[in-house]
């Protein structure tokens, strides 16, 4: 992704005043971090994906409290907690992963609802999902959604 593409997709153009050095730093950042979606970027792409599949979607934008994404289709209900890219800090990415697991567990109040966590599709988040014990995934029924920078949403089931 070019720096110009990043600026168009993530920041209002009238607020951006980058020097050539800053553009170069941004380019280097994007080389190290293939999917720099923030939390609202993840929510936006999941919302679009679910809406296109016939779900009625309610999203809590920014730091609003409550369920990040709640979707309904007929009698089905889907609760999703999302996190954005935590930068190149692997420890912080691990903290985001643990935080979102805690958040989704606290939201598990309706029997029969589907529960998922969601992240930008980055290698560290996939590794963390893979390291979560299969027994924990199966008992909670939590799936993981990975969102790529092109808007694709990929679900890794609980089993």
C-alpha positions as CSV (number, residue, x, y, z in Angstrom):
1,X,0.0,0.0,0.0
2,X,1.4,3.4,-0.9
3,X,1.5,6.3,1.6
4,X,-1.0,8.2,-0.5
5,X,-3.4,5.2,-0.5
6,X,-2.9,4.9,3.3
7,X,-3.7,8.6,3.7
8,X,-6.8,8.4,1.6
9,X,-8.2,5.3,3.4
10,X,-7.3,6.3,7.0
11,X,-7.1,10.0,7.5
12,X,-8.9,13.1,6.4
13,X,-6.8,14.7,3.7
14,X,-7.3,18.2,5.0
15,X,-5.7,17.2,8.3
16,X,-2.6,15.7,6.7
17,X,0.5,17.7,6.3
18,X,3.3,15.2,5.9
19,X,6.9,16.0,5.1
20,X,8.8,13.8,2.7
21,X,10.6,12.3,5.8
22,X,7.3,11.5,7.4
23,X,6.0,9.9,4.2
24,X,9.2,7.8,4.0
25,X,8.7,6.7,7.7
26,X,5.1,5.8,6.9
27,X,6.2,3.7,3.9
28,X,8.7,1.8,6.1
29,X,6.0,1.3,8.8
30,X,3.7,-0.2,6.1
31,X,6.4,-2.5,4.9
32,X,6.8,-3.9,8.5
33,X,3.0,-3.9,9.2
34,X,1.0,-5.3,6.3
35,X,-2.4,-4.5,7.7
36,X,-2.5,-1.3,9.7
37,X,-6.3,-1.2,10.2
38,X,-7.4,0.6,13.3
39,X,-10.3,-0.7,15.4
40,X,-12.9,1.3,13.5
41,X,-11.4,0.1,10.2
42,X,-11.9,-3.5,11.3
43,X,-15.5,-2.7,12.4
44,X,-16.3,-0.9,9.2
45,X,-15.2,-3.9,7.0
46,X,-17.0,-6.4,9.1
47,X,-20.1,-4.3,9.1
48,X,-20.1,-4.1,5.4
49,X,-19.4,-7.8,5.0
50,X,-22.3,-8.8,7.3
51,X,-24.7,-6.2,5.8
52,X,-23.9,-7.7,2.3
53,X,-24.9,-11.1,3.7
54,X,-28.3,-9.8,5.0
55,X,-27.4,-9.1,8.6
56,X,-28.8,-6.1,10.4
57,X,-25.7,-4.6,12.0
58,X,-25.2,-2.2,14.9
59,X,-21.7,-0.9,15.5
60,X,-20.3,1.1,18.4
61,X,-17.8,3.5,16.8
62,X,-14.7,4.9,18.4
63,X,-14.4,4.3,22.2
64,X,-18.2,4.0,22.7
65,X,-19.0,1.5,25.4
66,X,-20.8,-1.8,24.8
67,X,-20.7,-4.5,22.2
68,X,-18.5,-3.5,19.3
69,X,-20.6,-5.2,16.6
70,X,-24.0,-6.8,17.1
71,X,-25.7,-8.4,14.1
72,X,-29.1,-9.9,13.7
73,X,-30.6,-12.0,10.9
74,X,-33.9,-13.5,11.6
75,X,-33.6,-15.1,15.0
76,X,-29.8,-15.4,14.8
77,X,-27.6,-13.1,16.8
78,X,-23.9,-12.5,16.4
79,X,-21.7,-10.6,18.9
80,X,-18.3,-9.5,17.8
81,X,-15.5,-7.7,19.8
82,X,-12.9,-6.1,17.6
83,X,-9.4,-4.7,18.0
84,X,-7.2,-2.8,15.6
85,X,-3.6,-3.0,14.8
86,X,-1.4,-2.5,17.8
87,X,1.7,-1.4,15.9
88,X,5.0,-3.3,15.6
89,X,5.1,-4.1,19.4
90,X,4.5,-7.8,19.7
91,X,3.8,-7.6,23.4
92,X,1.1,-5.0,22.8
93,X,-0.5,-7.2,20.2
94,X,-0.5,-10.0,22.8
95,X,-2.2,-7.6,25.2
96,X,-4.8,-6.7,22.7
97,X,-5.5,-10.3,22.1
98,X,-6.0,-11.1,25.8
99,X,-8.1,-7.9,26.2
100,X,-10.5,-8.9,23.4
101,X,-10.9,-12.4,24.8
102,X,-11.9,-11.0,28.2
103,X,-14.3,-8.6,26.5
104,X,-16.1,-11.3,24.5
105,X,-16.4,-13.6,27.5
106,X,-18.1,-10.8,29.4
107,X,-20.6,-10.4,26.5
108,X,-21.6,-14.1,26.5
109,X,-25.1,-13.5,28.0
110,X,-27.4,-15.0,25.4
111,X,-27.5,-18.8,24.9
112,X,-27.5,-19.7,21.2
113,X,-25.8,-16.5,20.0
114,X,-22.6,-16.6,18.0
115,X,-19.6,-15.0,19.5
116,X,-16.4,-13.9,17.7
117,X,-13.3,-11.8,18.1
118,X,-11.9,-9.8,15.3
119,X,-8.5,-8.4,14.3
120,X,-6.6,-7.1,11.2
121,X,-5.2,-10.0,9.3
122,X,-1.6,-9.9,10.5
123,X,0.7,-12.8,11.2
124,X,1.0,-12.1,15.0
125,X,-2.8,-12.2,15.5
126,X,-3.1,-15.4,13.5
127,X,-0.3,-17.0,15.6
128,X,-2.1,-15.9,18.8
129,X,-5.4,-17.5,17.6
130,X,-3.5,-20.7,16.6
131,X,-1.9,-20.8,20.1
132,X,-5.2,-20.5,21.9
133,X,-6.0,-24.1,23.0
134,X,-8.5,-25.9,20.9
135,X,-10.4,-27.0,24.0
136,X,-10.9,-23.3,25.0
137,X,-12.2,-22.5,21.5
138,X,-14.5,-25.5,21.5
139,X,-15.9,-24.9,25.0
140,X,-16.6,-21.2,24.4
141,X,-17.6,-21.5,20.8
142,X,-15.7,-18.3,20.0
143,X,-14.5,-17.9,16.4
144,X,-12.0,-15.4,15.1
145,X,-12.5,-13.0,12.2
146,X,-9.5,-11.7,10.3
147,X,-10.0,-8.6,8.2
148,X,-7.6,-7.9,5.4
149,X,-6.7,-4.4,4.1
150,X,-8.8,-4.9,1.0
151,X,-12.0,-5.6,2.9
152,X,-12.0,-9.4,2.9
153,X,-13.3,-11.0,6.1
154,X,-12.1,-14.5,6.9
155,X,-13.6,-16.6,9.8
156,X,-11.6,-19.2,11.7
157,X,-14.1,-21.4,13.5
158,X,-13.9,-22.4,17.1
159,X,-13.0,-26.0,16.3
